Amino acid sequence: MQLRGHKKEEPVIKAGAVQSDINVTPLVDVCLVLLIIFMVVTPLLQKGVDVALPETTRPEKVPENEQQMVVAVKMDGSVFVGQDWVPAGQLAAAIKKIKTESPNKEIVVKGDKRLRYKEIREVMKVLNDAGFTKVGLIAHKKETGSSTNIY
């Protein structure tokens, strides 16, 4: 029992004695730095341009590889080959140039879900006319109560 006016005595630590308290400040600093790194790097892992993808219940999984090239069609109809915007009139020439430079490329099309299928089909027709036979579509897996996967 403590009496009024009396303070509990602090233990005296002698020089050279081992202190058993844990300093968590460096741990918190490292965790915050790692969090910032993940927040910066995560958007960079996405290939191509950011597009609102359509959802499907059972998309076919196809592993990513170096031979894949992303062609994205945004909601406003603009087409991006990789990260580069290509004007509508120059799309066929740009695709043919890519085909001559690397004929074994596989193309994946990221079409905005708010577009009409006709607009996606026109881009796919240009790809087929250039000679690309391996053309696929990218979609999100529909959520079924668990975490969202991108396929």
Residue, then its C-alpha position, 0 to 999 in steps of 0.5 A: m500500500q502506498l502512502r500519500g506523498h510517497k513515491k515508489e522507488e525506481p530500480v537503480i540500473k548500474a553501469g554495464a548491467v543488462q537492461s531487459d526492456i525492449n525498444v520497439t521504436p526501430l521495429v515500428d520504423v522498419c515496419l512503416v518503411l516496408l509498408i511504404i515500399f509495398m504501397v509504392v511497388t504494388p501499382l508498378l506490378q500491373k502490366g499495361v494501362d489501368v482499365a476497369l476489367p469485366e468480371t467472370t465466374r471461371p476465367e481460364k488461368v494463363p501464366e504470364n510470360e515475356q512473350q505476352m504484350v498487353v493491348a488496352v482499350k480504355m472507356d473513351g476508346s483510346v488504345f494503348v499498346g503496352q504503356d504507349w497510346v496509339p492513335a486509332g488511325q495508326l493502330a494497324a501500322a503499329i501492330k504490324k511493326i510489332k509483328t515483324e519485330s517479334p512474330n511469336k508475341e502473344i497478345v492479351v486485350k484489356g477492354d474496359k467493361r463499360l465498352r460495347y463489345k463491338e469496340i473490343r472486336e474491332v481491336m481484335k480484328v486489327l490484331n488478327d489482320a496483322g497476323f497474331t493468332k494468339v489473342g486473349l482477353i483479360a478479366h477479373k474473377k467474380e468475388t464469391g465472398s473471398s478475396t479477389n483474384i486477377y486472371 
